[in-house]
Amino acid sequence: MSTPKGRTIIALLVALLVVAVAYFAGIAVLAHNAKKPEPTLTAYSHGKSVTVQPYMYCTVSIEGRQLQLNNCDKSQSVSDLDVPPGSPLQISLPSQVVDAPWEMLLLYSVDGKPAQRMATHRDYAAGARAITIPTPKDPRLKLATIEIHLPIPARDAEGNEGFISSGIWAIRTPAFQELAPSLG
């Protein structure tokens, strides 16, 4: 027959085991339900780099026969980076961008007036994880803003078809301040 002291030790060990199992089960549930971090870009120019958080990012799902945007974060985050004329801008892309069709809006200040250029994933090598945007050495032509978009097809209530972005990342340079008054 066991002694009272032995039964107490066994009871404490069983209680400790139950607490440990509950603790690790709770950690597993929290880890499973934790929000995945949103994808970020890394931009580098002229000896400086910045981590670019999404301006807007949504997860995309298919419900029935329609694409749905879910869990949209519309933080409107914009990263600032100096990109002097003649200095290239290098951008590292996360898998969420690399594995999708993407487009890029480049806004320039040309003698203080806005001019834009579009580029897409097709302008770079398939699967490129990093892209380089050269900038002209002409000081009258300055890169002001870069936006990378993840477009998806959409149809409005009237049946008009087009594209909307499920993700946007934005980088602003000091040249943007020259354009701000003219952009309204």
Helices and strands as residue ranges (DSSP letters): H 4-33, E 41-45, E 48-52, E 54-63, E 66-73, E 79-80, E 89-92, H 95-98, E 103-110, E 113-120, G 121-123, E 130-133, E 141-155, E 161-172, H 176-183
